[in-house]
Amino acid sequence: MADNNNTEDKVTLVTKDGFKKLKEELDHLRDVKRKEIAARIKEAISYGDLSENSEYEEAKNEQAFIEGRILELEDKVKYAKIIDEKKADGKAVQLGSTVKVKNKTIKGSKAQEFVIVGSTESDWVNKISNESPVGKALLDKHVGDKIKVHVPARIIEYEILEVD
């Protein structure tokens, strides 16, 4: 039973597009970057004395980084749960929803649009994580609702204008 909880902790929530991007990065690292680094290491070894060979050290460090990233991506892909964006009923904010909000704290501010995604896909521009303060506050809310979000500098109040 403890293993089941551990599996739930590893779940990566992604959209279909986000899953595709994870797979593309993983395939690129496995199929292209590994070969490039192996060639760099082979060339660096040919220079001789490895104890003072900076090319060899750099290539080995990059190889370690790439292998770590491959393991991380394999885990994310293995435990990916694809968000059904069509499931969004347009009534309540949920993963995959596009939400238009108005910042009520700053007078005259323009409406902003966010897409609620899993943490793997957030981009700090318009795709916000369901785990972020704003994302958490928006979940399960409806058009017309007002939310208050505690951010490090202050409290921001948003009004939900649209949910798609």
Disulfide bonds with the S-S distance in Angstrom:
none
